[in-house]
Amino acid sequence: MKRMSVYPFTAIVGQDDMKLSLILNVINPSLGGVLIKGEKGTAKSTAVRALAELLPPMKAVCGCKFHCNPADKTALCDECRNLYEQNGNLPEEFIKMKVVELPVSATEDRVVGTLDIEHAIKHGEKKFEPGILAAANRNILYVDEINLLDDHVVDVLLDAAAMGVNTVEREGVSYSHPARFVLVGTMNPEEGDIRPQLLDRFGLSVVVKGENDPQQRVEVIKRRLKYEKDPEAFNSTYTEEQQKLAEKIIKAREFLPKVEIDDKLLGLVAGISVELGVDGHRADITLIKTALTVAAFNGHGSVDTEDIKAAAKLVLPHRMRRRPFEEGELDWSRVYELISTGV
């Protein structure tokens, strides 16, 4: 049976904040992932799968279970590092980025992998059975209904996403492998929330809602019906847009290390966090990293206040202090005023 083609990323109507947050994490996975809150039927899973399909194949070490990047010698697994030291090169293949889904029922061993202690004792060598984090390396790790996942498993995911490494330790034996992935968690707030301590560790957060504009809703319906009638014909109409966006993302990845931010804007970010009563320093650091990534995506050599505004909208809302039972959204006019006046 032929696999149905994936709905094009550029064909998704609206949901600009969600699409931008996903793109920024693909450009710079060190942002720490994105939490997407919203009602059902708002293109959350469609956008995640569409973004993975959009990107061109990437180079990987042939046969590596972690699909190591042969160009990044600092992030090789033990097997690839030994192979490189022996031969001076690594066999390569091209693979597509994929979406690795983590079920809500997943146990810690299923996520991080397992070590065969008996084998290590008898033979003096480590035998590791890869888990979901191994499959997720250099891919997108998608967790639907993340608010229903065990808190300890969420902790493990966020640790790996922040460090880019998964370490398994059992009975004094440890094994580490690269685990650099884009973490995307989705949830429906009506089904419960996640602990504030975990919420803060997501780099970005967005709230998605169904379109309220009747014309936009009609456009969503039209595009979906056209896609279901003839997916290939529908996708072909977006080929040029898809190609342009893919090229823009690849260029932004290469350009990101060259983007600069001056001390004045660093002070501005710190001042915003103080004014808004944001706890800790994670918000400041993430806001700066996100602004650098926004600038790279927009082709800016240095960060400007518009990049700060775009980043703040994705970084700050879920980190704001709220009183018990308090609802509502962040007053963006206040944030923009702080940015415009330089705090």
Residue pairs with C-beta under 8 A, 6 or more apart in sequence:
4 231
5 231
5 232
5 235
6 49
6 50
6 53
7 46
7 49
7 50
7 227
7 231
7 235
8 50
8 54
8 234
8 235
8 238
8 241
8 242
9 19
9 47
9 50
9 51
9 53
9 54
9 242
9 245
10 54
10 238
10 241
10 242
10 245
11 223
11 227
11 234
11 238
12 19
12 43
12 46
12 47
12 50
13 211
13 216
13 219
13 220
13 223
14 211
14 216
14 220
15 42
15 43
15 47
15 208
17 206
17 208
17 313
17 314
18 36
18 43
18 44
18 47
18 206
18 208
19 47
20 310
20 314
21 34
21 36
21 204
21 205
21 206
21 314
22 34
22 47
22 48
22 51
22 182
22 184
23 51
23 245
23 249
23 297
24 31
24 204
24 290
24 293
24 294
24 297
24 314
25 31
25 33
25 34
25 182
25 183
25 184
25 203
25 204
26 51
26 55
26 140
26 182
26 249
27 249
27 252
27 253
27 256
27 293
27 296
27 297
28 253
28 256
28 289
28 292
28 293
28 296
29 161
29 164
29 180
29 181
29 182
30 164
30 289
31 203
31 204
31 286
31 289
31 290
31 293
32 158
32 161
32 162
32 183
32 201
32 202
32 203
32 204
32 286
33 158
33 161
33 182
33 183
33 184
33 185
33 202
33 203
33 204
34 183
34 184
34 185
34 202
34 203
34 204
34 205
34 206
34 314
35 146
35 185
35 186
35 187
35 194
35 199
35 202
35 204
35 205
35 206
35 318
36 44
36 184
36 185
36 186
36 187
36 205
36 206
36 208
37 186
37 187
37 188
37 189
37 205
37 206
37 207
37 208
38 44
38 186
38 188
38 207
38 208
38 209
39 188
39 190
39 208
39 209
39 210
40 188
41 210
42 208
42 209
42 210
43 208
44 144
44 186
44 208
45 142
45 144
45 186
48 99
48 140
48 142
48 184
49 99
51 140
52 96
52 97
52 98
52 99
52 139
52 140
53 96
54 242
54 245
54 246
54 249
55 96
55 97
55 246
55 249
55 250
56 246
56 250
57 94
57 95
57 96
58 69
58 94
58 95
58 96
58 97
58 138
59 69
59 70
59 71
59 92
59 93
59 94
60 67
60 68
60 69
60 70
60 92
60 93
60 94
60 95
60 138
61 67
61 68
61 69
61 70
61 76
61 80
61 83
61 90
61 91
61 92
61 93
62 90
62 91
62 92
62 93
63 91
63 93
64 77
64 79
64 80
65 77
65 130
65 134
66 77
66 80
66 130
66 134
66 137
66 177
66 178
67 95
67 137
67 138
67 139
68 75
68 76
68 77
68 80
68 90
68 137
68 178
69 75
69 138
70 80
70 90
70 92
73 81
73 84
75 164
75 178
75 180
76 84
76 178
77 177
77 178
78 176
78 177
80 90
83 90
84 90
97 138
97 139
97 140
98 139
98 140
99 139
99 140
99 142
100 132
100 135
100 136
100 139
100 140
100 141
100 142
100 181
101 142
101 143
101 144
102 111
102 132
102 141
102 142
102 143
102 149
102 157
104 143
104 144
104 145
104 148
104 149
106 132
106 149
106 153
107 153
108 152
108 153
108 156
109 131
110 131
110 132
111 131
111 132
111 133
111 153
111 156
111 157
112 131
112 133
112 156
112 160
112 166
112 168
113 128
113 129
113 130
113 131
113 133
113 134
113 166
113 168
113 175
114 128
114 129
114 131
114 168
114 170
115 126
115 127
115 128
115 129
115 168
115 170
115 173
115 174
115 175
116 127
116 128
116 129
117 170
117 171
117 173
119 125
119 127
120 126
120 127
120 173
126 173
126 175
128 168
128 175
128 177
130 177
131 166
132 141
133 141
133 157
133 160
133 166
133 177
133 179
133 181
134 166
134 177
134 179
136 179
136 181
137 177
137 178
137 179
137 180
137 181
138 178
138 180
138 181
139 181
139 182
140 181
140 182
140 184
141 157
141 161
141 181
141 182
141 183
141 184
142 184
142 186
143 149
143 157
143 183
143 184
143 185
143 186
144 186
145 186
145 187
145 188
145 191
146 154
146 185
146 186
146 187
146 194
147 187
147 191
147 192
147 193
147 194
148 187
148 191
148 192
151 194
151 195
151 198
154 194
154 198
155 198
157 183
158 183
158 198
158 201
158 202
160 166
160 179
160 181
161 179
161 181
161 183
162 201
163 179
164 178
164 179
164 180
165 176
165 177
165 178
165 179
166 176
166 177
166 178
166 179
167 174
167 175
167 176
168 174
168 175
168 176
183 202
185 202
187 193
187 194
193 199
199 205
199 318
199 319
200 279
200 280
200 282
200 283
200 318
200 319
201 282
202 318
203 286
203 289
203 290
203 315
204 286
204 290
204 314
204 315
205 314
205 315
205 317
205 318
206 314
207 317
207 329
210 217
211 217
211 220
223 234
226 233
226 234
227 234
227 235
248 297
249 297
251 299
252 293
252 296
252 297
252 299
253 296
255 296
255 299
256 292
256 293
256 296
258 301
259 292
259 295
259 296
259 300
259 301
259 302
259 303
260 301
260 302
260 303
261 288
261 291
261 292
261 295
261 302
261 303
262 302
262 303
264 342
265 291
265 303
265 305
265 308
266 288
267 343
268 305
268 308
268 339
268 342
268 343
269 284
269 287
269 288
269 291
269 308
270 284
271 338
271 342
271 343
272 287
272 312
272 316
272 335
272 338
272 339
272 343
273 283
273 284
273 287
275 338
275 343
276 316
276 320
276 334
276 335
276 338
277 320
277 321
278 284
278 316
278 319
278 320
278 321
279 319
279 321
282 319
283 315
283 316
283 319
286 315
287 308
287 311
287 312
287 315
287 316
288 311
290 311
290 314
290 315
291 303
291 307
291 308
291 310
291 311
292 303
292 307
293 311
294 303
294 307
294 310
294 311
295 301
295 302
295 303
295 304
295 307
298 307
300 307
305 339
305 340
308 339
309 335
309 336
309 339
312 335
312 339
313 332
316 330
316 335
317 329
317 330
320 330
